[in-house]
Amino acid sequence: MSVLKAFVLGIAATAVITYVFAAAVALVIAASGGSVEMTVGPLRFIEVTREQGESAIGLGPGLALLALGGGALNAGAGVLVRRARDRPHVP
């Protein structure tokens, strides 16, 4: 149960940090009047388009994949910490 809890909490924390950071970057790009599309292969992270004086900001599914990765890393770290804690100490 604790691995699942670490996974879910890791997803939540990484998602909040990732989406806030991505939104801040997208707002800075939009305020500067630029257009950009940040992708890795088919995964879109941020898209800012500017047409006729208006900006449109899109946050893509790549951000959700980053959150899943953060959850997996958090769960893995939890397993390592538990193993180290449960290991008998030899004086």
Backbone hydrogen bonds in HBPLUS format (Angstrom, degrees):
<---DONOR---> <-ACCEPTOR-->    atom                        ^
c    i                          cat <-CA-CA->   ^        H-A-AA   ^      H-
h    n   atom  resd res      DA  || num        DHA   H-A  angle D-A-AA Bond
n    s   type  num  typ     dist DA aas  dist angle  dist       angle   num
A0005-LYS N   A0001-MET O   3.02 MM   4  6.29 157.1  2.07 148.6 155.5     1
A0006-ALA N   A0002-SER O   2.91 MM   4  6.06 157.4  1.96 142.2 148.0     2
A0007-PHE N   A0003-VAL O   2.89 MM   4  6.09 152.8  1.96 145.7 153.6     3
A0008-VAL N   A0004-LEU O   2.92 MM   4  6.16 167.0  1.94 154.1 156.4     4
A0009-LEU N   A0005-LYS O   2.93 MM   4  6.06 166.4  1.95 151.4 155.8     5
A0010-GLY N   A0006-ALA O   2.88 MM   4  5.87 149.7  1.97 139.4 148.3     6
A0011-ILE N   A0007-PHE O   2.93 MM   4  6.19 153.5  2.00 147.4 154.5     7
A0012-ALA N   A0008-VAL O   2.96 MM   4  6.22 164.8  1.99 150.2 154.2     8
A0013-ALA N   A0009-LEU O   2.94 MM   4  6.10 169.6  1.95 150.5 153.4     9
A0014-THR N   A0010-GLY O   2.93 MM   4  5.94 166.0  1.95 147.1 151.9    10
A0015-ALA N   A0011-ILE O   2.80 MM   4  5.82 155.6  1.86 148.8 156.3    11
A0016-VAL N   A0012-ALA O   3.05 MM   4  6.25 164.6  2.08 150.8 154.0    12
A0017-ILE N   A0013-ALA O   3.10 MM   4  6.32 173.8  2.11 153.6 155.3    13
A0018-THR N   A0014-THR O   2.81 MM   4  5.83 164.4  1.84 150.2 155.5    14
A0019-TYR N   A0015-ALA O   2.88 MM   4  5.89 171.2  1.89 152.4 155.3    15
A0020-VAL N   A0016-VAL O   3.02 MM   4  6.03 161.5  2.05 148.8 154.3    16
A0021-PHE N   A0017-ILE O   2.99 MM   4  6.05 163.8  2.01 147.5 152.5    17
A0022-ALA N   A0018-THR O   2.85 MM   4  5.99 163.8  1.88 150.8 156.0    18
A0023-ALA N   A0019-TYR O   2.90 MM   4  5.93 157.9  1.95 143.2 149.4    19
A0024-ALA N   A0020-VAL O   2.98 MM   4  6.15 156.4  2.03 146.1 152.6    20
A0025-VAL N   A0021-PHE O   2.96 MM   4  6.21 162.3  1.99 152.7 157.3    21
A0026-ALA N   A0022-ALA O   2.89 MM   4  6.04 162.2  1.92 148.5 153.9    22
A0027-LEU N   A0023-ALA O   2.89 MM   4  6.05 154.4  1.95 146.6 153.4    23
A0028-VAL N   A0024-ALA O   3.03 MM   4  6.26 154.8  2.10 147.2 153.6    24
A0029-ILE N   A0025-VAL O   2.99 MM   4  6.26 160.7  2.03 151.4 156.6    25
A0030-ALA N   A0026-ALA O   2.87 MM   4  6.06 160.8  1.91 148.5 154.2    26
A0031-ALA N   A0027-LEU O   2.85 MM   4  5.96 155.9  1.91 145.2 151.8    27
A0032-SER N   A0028-VAL O   3.05 MM   4  6.22 139.6  2.22 140.6 150.6    28
A0034-GLY N   A0029-ILE O   3.20 MM   5  5.60 154.4  2.27 164.7 158.0    29
A0033-GLY N   A0030-ALA O   3.10 MM   3  5.21 153.9  2.17 101.8 109.9    30
A0036-VAL N   A0048-VAL O   2.80 MM  12  5.18 145.0  1.92 136.4 148.0    31
A0048-VAL N   A0036-VAL O   2.73 MM  12  5.18 171.0  1.74 161.6 164.5    32
A0038-MET N   A0046-ILE O   2.72 MM   8  5.14 167.8  1.73 161.0 165.2    33
A0045-PHE N   A0038-MET O   2.81 MM   7  5.55 173.8  1.82 168.4 169.1    34
A0040-VAL N   A0043-LEU O   2.90 MM   3  5.30 154.7  1.97 149.9 158.0    35
A0043-LEU N   A0040-VAL O   3.09 MM   3  5.30 152.5  2.17 132.9 128.2    36
A0062-GLY N   A0044-ARG O   3.02 MM  18  5.36 156.0  2.07 151.5 145.6    37
A0060-GLY N   A0045-PHE O   2.86 MM  15  4.61 158.4  1.91 119.6 125.9    38
A0047-GLU N   A0058-GLY O   2.79 MM  11  4.90 145.3  1.91 151.0 154.2    39
A0058-GLY N   A0047-GLU O   2.69 MM  11  4.90 154.7  1.76 153.7 159.0    40
A0049-THR N   A0056-ALA O   2.95 MM   7  5.29 160.8  1.99 150.9 156.6    41
A0056-ALA N   A0049-THR O   2.83 MM   7  5.29 154.4  1.90 152.8 159.6    42
A0051-GLU N   A0054-GLU O   2.93 MM   3  5.48 156.4  1.99 163.9 164.2    43
A0054-GLU N   A0051-GLU O   3.00 MM   3  5.48 165.8  2.02 120.6 125.0    44
A0063-LEU N   A0060-GLY O   3.31 MM   3  6.17 160.7  2.35 120.3 123.5    45
A0064-ALA N   A0061-PRO O   3.10 MM   3  5.26 125.4  2.41 100.1 113.1    46
A0065-LEU N   A0061-PRO O   3.25 MM   4  6.65 149.7  2.35 145.9 154.0    47
A0066-LEU N   A0062-GLY O   3.06 MM   4  6.39 146.8  2.18 141.0 149.6    48
A0067-ALA N   A0063-LEU O   3.07 MM   4  6.41 148.8  2.17 141.9 150.1    49
A0068-LEU N   A0064-ALA O   2.99 MM   4  6.35 153.1  2.07 146.5 153.3    50
A0069-GLY N   A0065-LEU O   2.98 MM   4  6.24 154.5  2.05 145.6 152.6    51
A0070-GLY N   A0066-LEU O   2.93 MM   4  6.22 151.1  2.01 145.5 153.4    52
A0071-GLY N   A0067-ALA O   2.96 MM   4  6.25 149.8  2.05 146.2 154.3    53
A0072-ALA N   A0068-LEU O   2.96 MM   4  6.24 154.8  2.02 147.8 154.4    54
A0073-LEU N   A0069-GLY O   2.95 MM   4  6.21 159.1  1.99 149.2 154.8    55
A0074-ASN N   A0070-GLY O   2.97 MM   4  6.12 153.9  2.04 142.6 149.9    56
A0075-ALA N   A0071-GLY O   2.93 MM   4  6.14 157.9  1.98 148.3 154.0    57
A0076-GLY N   A0072-ALA O   2.92 MM   4  6.12 160.0  1.96 148.7 154.4    58
A0077-ALA N   A0073-LEU O   2.94 MM   4  6.11 155.6  2.00 145.2 151.8    59
A0078-GLY N   A0074-ASN O   2.94 MM   4  6.15 148.8  2.04 142.4 151.2    60
A0079-VAL N   A0075-ALA O   3.01 MM   4  6.33 151.2  2.09 148.1 155.0    61
A0080-LEU N   A0076-GLY O   3.07 MM   4  6.36 161.6  2.11 148.4 153.0    62
A0081-VAL N   A0077-ALA O   2.95 MM   4  6.15 158.3  2.00 148.8 154.6    63
A0082-ARG N   A0078-GLY O   2.97 MM   4  6.12 158.4  2.02 145.1 151.1    64
A0083-ARG N   A0079-VAL O   2.93 MM   4  6.18 161.3  1.97 152.1 157.1    65
A0084-ALA N   A0080-LEU O   3.01 MM   4  6.18 159.2  2.05 146.3 152.0    66
A0085-ARG N   A0081-VAL O   2.90 MM   4  6.06 149.9  2.00 145.1 153.9    67
A0086-ASP N   A0082-ARG O   2.89 MM   4  6.05 153.7  1.96 150.6 157.1    68
A0087-ARG N   A0083-ARG O   3.09 MM   4  6.06 124.2  2.42 139.3 151.0    69
